[in-house]
Amino acid sequence: MIYYSTNQHAPTVSMKAATLQGLAPDRGLYLPENIPALPEETIEQLTNAPFHEIAFEIAKCFVNDELTESRLHDLVKSCYNFDVPIRKLWHDTYVLELFEGPTLAFKDFGARFMARLTGAFAEEEHKLITILVATSGDTGSAVAYGFQGVPNTRVVILYPSGKVSPLQEQQLTTAGENVRVLEVKGDFDACQSLVKEAFANDELRAKLTLTSANSINIARLIPQSFYYAYAALRLKAENPEKNIVFSVPSGNFGNLTAGVMAKKMGFPISHFIAASNKNDSVTRYLASGVFEPHPTIETLSTAMDVGHPSNFARLYTIYGESVEAMRREIKGYSVTDEETGQEMKSVYQKTGYVLDPHTAVGMRALEKYRAEGNRTDELGVVLSTAHPAKFLETVKQALGIDVEVPERLAAVMNRKKQATVIEDDFEELRKFLLSMSCDY
């Protein structure tokens, strides 16, 4: 498979090069030259397959012969040794629980695959890879634990000071080993800008082999398509007369982009709901046809507080730079903090099910979508992106209850935080990265 930059001013590359580079030299994002459509027969054969087998069939299309099939199969199987529950809330509404991985967030799907793939490629190249990643919440911890102890890799995580939950902060600052953490005095967009500037810096690129573990890296985005395929196949088999609609809590829009890729591969997905909080530049684009990023707005759904989503470039490219084409498959809705809290309370009172604030945004967006017309021929699937225990204060405020904290999450609260505080200043980041080269 050949990969090209969305800016189209950089050479095409292999999967290995796209993974190890992260960002293209022209600062564009890599996309496969074509999104392969699987034969109908193959998709039918996968209907009742276990999750890791579906993941392997998709991964083969994008990695091709850059790893042997047996090695890729083992790699994929080692990534996904946890459940992927599809929970029915009521007759036409499901929650895809993506929080059964090690860090209790959907980011585990992408981070674990990317970590193992990067390690395999780094071993082949005899290189030490420095993974640079900005996080607004769960990405950092998923990357930290995904790459923890992976040979030939070291990780630097940037997160915005005071803008992630206490549990998230403990998770991402206590991994240790080959993981370093920078607490940035700024918002997520500032962290993301610092990462992009580092990739564009000639000195750093000359002295370090840099790549990113944000969803700007294609190796982290592709595996997020696996769970769309899995859920769509399962639900379509049980409900052949129904169309499957996914409501996707969206911040940087990597999750939604992965879903679009799964649909274009031929999996039975009707369309998508882009569920945003007040950081709704893509929702407004779908309404107006004009993409206007804005400064980040703080909300209850902190991991989605992204004013300028990087993956919009991929969506825009996949849909041929046509808002009309995008509108045919994606509907966008913005959800306020007040609506988020109301949704958490409503679902809990109706079913006893506890939503985290991000999943609540997805649920309310699904309700807004349904309010616009007759949807009796559809099943709505809301992606549940994090365990509610990661947002104890928000859940307590909305529902007045204490969520039981899973043991593996409670354990990190007793570990010592390890982070270096820096200003929103590229020079500080540059010096830190160069000083690291002396430690290895």
C-alpha positions in Angstrom: 0.0 0.0 0.0 1.3 3.5 -0.9 0.5 6.5 1.3 0.4 10.1 0.2 0.2 13.4 2.1 -3.1 15.4 2.3 -1.1 18.5 1.3 0.2 16.6 -1.8 3.6 18.3 -1.7 5.6 15.3 -0.4 6.7 12.0 -1.9 4.5 8.9 -1.5 5.8 6.4 1.0 5.3 2.9 2.4 3.4 2.0 5.5 6.7 1.7 7.4 7.8 5.1 6.4 4.4 6.7 7.1 4.4 5.1 10.6 8.0 6.1 11.4 7.6 9.6 10.0 4.1 10.3 11.5 3.7 13.7 9.8 4.6 14.1 6.1 7.5 16.5 5.3 5.0 19.0 3.9 3.1 18.8 7.3 0.2 17.0 5.7 -1.3 13.8 7.1 -0.8 10.4 5.4 -3.7 8.6 3.7 -3.6 5.3 1.8 -3.6 5.9 -2.0 -6.8 4.0 -2.1 -9.1 2.6 0.6 -9.4 -1.1 -0.5 -12.9 -2.5 -0.8 -13.0 -6.0 0.6 -14.9 -8.6 -1.5 -18.4 -9.3 -0.3 -17.5 -12.9 0.3 -14.7 -12.0 2.6 -17.0 -9.7 4.6 -19.6 -12.4 4.9 -17.0 -14.9 6.2 -16.0 -12.4 8.9 -19.6 -12.0 10.2 -19.0 -14.3 13.3 -15.3 -14.1 13.4 -13.6 -13.0 16.7 -12.5 -9.4 17.0 -8.8 -10.1 16.3 -9.5 -12.0 13.1 -11.6 -9.1 11.7 -8.8 -6.7 12.8 -6.2 -8.9 11.0 -8.1 -9.0 7.7 -8.3 -5.2 7.8 -4.7 -4.7 8.8 -3.5 -6.9 6.0 -4.9 -4.5 3.5 -2.9 -1.6 4.8 0.4 -3.3 5.9 0.5 -5.7 2.9 3.8 -7.4 2.7 5.8 -5.1 4.9 5.4 -7.7 7.7 4.9 -11.4 7.1 1.3 -12.5 7.6 2.2 -14.7 10.5 4.0 -11.9 12.3 1.2 -9.4 11.6 -1.4 -12.0 12.9 0.5 -12.5 16.1 0.9 -8.8 16.5 -2.8 -8.1 16.1 -3.8 -11.0 18.4 -1.5 -9.7 21.2 -3.0 -6.2 20.9 -6.6 -7.3 21.5 -6.8 -9.6 24.5 -9.8 -7.9 26.0 -13.5 -7.8 25.3 -15.4 -5.4 23.0 -19.0 -5.5 24.4 -22.0 -4.3 22.4 -24.5 -3.3 25.0 -28.2 -2.9 24.2 -29.7 0.0 26.1 -33.2 -0.2 24.6 -34.7 -1.6 21.4 -33.0 0.5 18.8 -30.0 1.9 20.7 -26.7 0.3 21.5 -23.5 1.3 23.2 -20.2 0.0 21.9 -18.1 -0.2 25.0 -14.5 0.6 24.0 -13.1 0.9 27.5 -12.1 -2.6 28.4 -8.5 -2.2 27.5 -5.6 -1.5 29.9 -6.3 2.3 30.3 -10.1 2.1 30.1 -10.4 4.2 27.0 -10.9 3.6 23.3 -7.4 5.0 22.6 -6.1 1.6 23.6 -7.2 0.1 20.3 -5.0 2.5 18.3 -2.1 2.9 20.7 -1.4 -0.8 21.3 -1.4 -1.6 17.5 0.7 1.3 16.7 3.2 0.6 19.5 3.8 -3.0 18.4 3.9 -2.0 14.7 6.4 0.8 15.4 8.5 -1.6 17.5 8.6 -4.1 14.7 9.6 -1.5 12.1 12.2 0.0 14.4 13.7 -3.4 14.9 14.0 -3.9 11.2 15.6 -0.5 10.7 17.9 -0.8 13.8 16.7 2.6 14.9 15.7 4.3 18.2 12.3 5.9 17.5 11.2 8.9 19.6 7.4 9.1 19.7 6.1 12.6 20.3 2.4 12.9 21.3 0.0 15.6 22.4 -3.0 14.6 24.5 -6.2 16.2 25.7 -7.0 13.2 27.9 -6.9 9.5 27.1 -4.4 9.4 24.3 -1.5 10.1 26.7 -2.2 7.2 29.0 -3.0 4.8 26.2 0.2 5.7 24.4 2.2 5.5 27.6 1.1 2.0 28.4 1.0 0.9 24.8 4.7 1.7 24.3 5.8 1.0 27.8 8.8 -1.4 27.5 8.6 -1.7 23.7 12.2 -2.1 22.5 13.8 0.6 20.3 11.2 3.2 21.3 10.9 6.2 23.7 7.9 8.4 24.3 7.5 12.1 25.0 3.9 13.1 26.0 2.7 16.7 26.1 -0.5 17.5 28.0 -2.2 20.8 29.0 -1.7 21.7 32.6 -5.0 21.6 34.6 -7.1 20.5 31.6 -7.2 16.7 32.0 -9.0 14.8 34.8 -7.0 13.8 37.9 -7.2 10.2 37.0 -6.1 10.8 33.5 -3.2 12.8 34.7 -2.1 10.0 37.1 -2.3 7.5 34.4 -0.2 9.3 31.9 2.4 10.6 34.3 3.2 7.3 36.1 4.1 4.9 33.3 7.9 5.4 33.7 10.4 3.2 31.9 10.8 4.7 28.4 8.1 7.3 28.8 8.7 11.0 29.6 5.9 13.5 30.2 5.8 17.3 29.7 3.1 19.4 31.5 2.5 22.4 29.2 1.2 25.7 30.4 -1.4 26.0 27.6 -4.4 24.2 26.1 -4.5 21.1 23.9 -4.2 23.1 20.7 -0.9 24.6 22.1 0.4 21.1 22.8 -0.5 20.0 19.3 1.1 23.0 17.7 4.3 22.3 19.6 4.3 18.7 18.3 3.8 19.9 14.7 6.6 22.5 15.1 8.9 19.8 16.3 8.2 17.6 13.3 8.9 20.6 11.0 12.2 21.5 12.7 15.3 20.5 10.6 17.6 20.2 13.6 15.3 17.7 15.5 14.6 15.7 12.4 18.4 15.4 11.7 19.3 14.3 15.3 16.2 12.2 16.2 14.0 9.8 14.5 10.7 11.4 15.4 7.2 10.0 14.9 3.8 10.8 16.5 1.3 8.7 18.3 -1.6 11.1 17.9 -4.2 10.2 15.3 -2.2 12.2 12.9 -0.2 8.9 12.6 -1.9 6.6 10.2 -0.8 3.6 12.2 -2.9 4.8 15.1 -5.9 5.7 13.0 -6.3 2.5 10.9 -6.9 0.2 13.9 -9.7 2.4 15.1 -11.6 1.1 12.0 -11.5 -2.4 13.5 -14.3 -1.9 16.0 -16.6 -0.3 13.5 -16.3 -3.3 11.3 -16.8 -5.7 14.2 -19.9 -4.0 15.6 -21.5 -3.4 12.2 -21.1 -7.1 11.3 -22.5 -8.3 14.6 -25.5 -6.0 14.6 -26.3 -6.4 10.9 -26.3 -10.2 11.3 -28.8 -9.9 14.2 -30.9 -7.2 12.5 -30.6 -7.7 8.7 -33.5 -5.3 8.0 -31.9 -2.4 9.9 -29.4 0.2 8.8 -26.5 0.8 11.2 -25.8 4.4 12.2 -22.8 5.3 14.4 -22.8 8.3 16.7 -19.2 9.3 17.3 -18.0 11.6 20.1 -15.6 13.7 18.1 -12.7 16.0 19.1 -9.7 15.6 16.8 -11.9 13.5 14.4 -9.6 10.5 14.0 -12.3 8.2 15.4 -14.8 9.3 12.8 -12.3 9.2 10.0 -11.5 5.6 10.9 -15.2 4.8 10.7 -15.5 6.3 7.3 -12.6 4.1 6.2 -14.4 1.0 7.5 -17.6 2.0 5.5 -15.6 2.5 2.4 -14.0 -0.9 2.8 -17.5 -2.3 2.4 -18.6 -3.0 6.0 -22.4 -2.6 6.6 -22.5 1.0 7.9 -25.2 3.4 6.7 -23.9 6.7 8.0 -22.4 8.6 10.9 -23.2 11.3 13.4 -20.4 13.6 14.3 -21.1 14.4 17.9 -19.2 17.5 19.1 -19.3 19.7 22.2 -19.0 23.4 21.9 -15.8 22.9 19.9 -17.9 22.4 16.8 -15.9 23.6 13.8 -16.8 20.5 11.8 -20.5 20.7 12.7 -20.5 24.3 11.5 -18.6 23.2 8.3 -21.3 20.7 7.6 -23.9 23.4 8.0 -22.2 26.2 6.1 -19.6 24.6 3.9 -16.9 26.8 5.5 -14.3 25.4 7.8 -13.4 27.9 10.5 -11.3 26.7 13.4 -11.6 28.6 16.6 -9.7 28.8 20.0 -10.4 25.8 22.3 -13.5 26.1 24.5 -13.3 24.2 27.9 -16.2 21.8 28.4 -17.2 18.8 30.5 -16.1 16.4 27.7 -12.5 17.5 28.1 -10.9 15.0 25.6 -13.0 16.6 22.8 -11.9 20.1 23.5 -10.2 20.7 20.2 -10.8 23.9 18.3 -8.8 22.9 15.2 -9.1 19.2 14.6 -6.2 17.8 12.6 -8.1 14.9 11.0 -10.5 17.2 9.3 -7.8 17.3 6.5 -8.2 13.6 6.0 -12.0 13.7 6.0 -11.9 16.6 3.5 -9.6 14.7 1.3 -11.5 11.4 1.5 -14.7 13.1 0.4 -13.0 14.8 -2.6 -13.0 18.3 -0.9 -16.8 18.2 -1.3 -19.0 19.2 1.6 -22.0 17.8 -0.3 -20.3 14.4 -0.4 -19.5 14.5 3.3 -23.1 15.6 4.1 -24.4 12.4 2.4 -22.7 10.2 5.0 -22.2 12.5 8.1 -24.6 14.6 10.1 -23.1 16.9 12.7 -24.5 18.1 16.0 -23.2 20.2 18.8 -24.0 19.4 22.5 -23.7 21.9 25.4 -22.5 21.1 28.9 -26.0 21.4 30.2 -27.3 18.9 27.6 -24.4 16.6 28.5 -25.4 16.5 32.1 -29.0 16.1 31.3 -28.3 13.2 29.0 -26.2 11.4 31.7 -29.1 11.8 34.2 -31.8 10.8 31.7 -30.0 7.6 30.6 -29.2 6.7 34.2 -32.8 7.2 35.3 -34.1 5.2 32.4 -31.7 2.3 32.4 -29.4 2.5 35.4 -26.5 2.8 32.9 -23.8 5.3 33.7 -22.4 7.3 30.7 -19.1 9.2 30.9 -19.5 12.8 29.6 -18.1 12.1 26.1 -20.4 9.1 25.5 -23.3 11.4 26.8 -22.4 13.8 24.0 -22.7 11.0 21.5 -26.1 9.9 23.0 -27.6 13.4 22.9 -26.4 13.9 19.3 -28.1 10.6 18.3 -31.3 11.9 19.9 -31.1 15.2 18.0 -30.6 13.2 14.8 -33.6 11.1 15.5 -35.8 14.2 16.3 -35.3 15.3 12.7 -37.2 12.4 11.1 -38.5 8.9 11.1 -35.6 6.5 11.8 -37.5 3.3 12.5 -35.4 1.4 9.9 -32.1 2.2 11.8 -30.1 1.0 14.8 -28.1 3.7 16.6 -24.8 2.7 18.0 -23.1 5.2 20.3 -19.3 4.8 20.8 -18.5 4.8 24.5 -15.0 6.1 24.5 -14.1 5.9 28.2 -15.1 4.3 31.5 -17.2 6.7 33.6 -14.7 6.1 36.5 -12.2 8.3 34.7 -14.6 11.3 35.3 -15.6 10.8 38.9 -16.4 14.5 39.6 -18.5 15.0 36.5 -20.5 11.8 37.2 -21.0 12.7 40.8 -22.2 16.2 39.9 -24.6 14.9 37.2 -25.9 11.8 39.0 -25.1 12.2 42.7 -23.4 8.8 42.8 -19.9 7.4 43.3 -18.8 5.2 40.4 -16.8 2.1 41.4 -13.2 2.5 40.3 -11.8 -0.6 38.6 -8.8 -2.0 40.4 -6.3 -1.3 37.6 -7.3 2.4 37.6 -7.3 2.7 41.4 -3.7 1.3 41.5 -2.2 4.3 39.6 -3.5 6.8 42.1 -0.8 5.7 44.6 2.1 6.1 42.2 4.3 9.1 42.1 3.6 11.7 39.3 6.6 12.2 37.0 6.3 15.2 34.8 8.4 18.2 33.7 6.5 21.6 33.5 7.3 23.7 30.5 5.9 26.9 29.0 4.0 27.0 25.7 7.4 27.7 24.1 8.9 25.6 21.3 12.4 26.5 22.4 11.8 24.7 25.7 10.6 21.6 23.9 13.5 21.7 21.5 16.0 21.8 24.3 14.3 19.0 26.2 14.2 16.7 23.2 17.9 17.3 22.4 18.9 16.7 26.0 17.2 13.3 25.8 19.5 12.2 23.1 22.3 12.2 25.7 20.4 9.8 27.9 20.3 6.9 25.4 
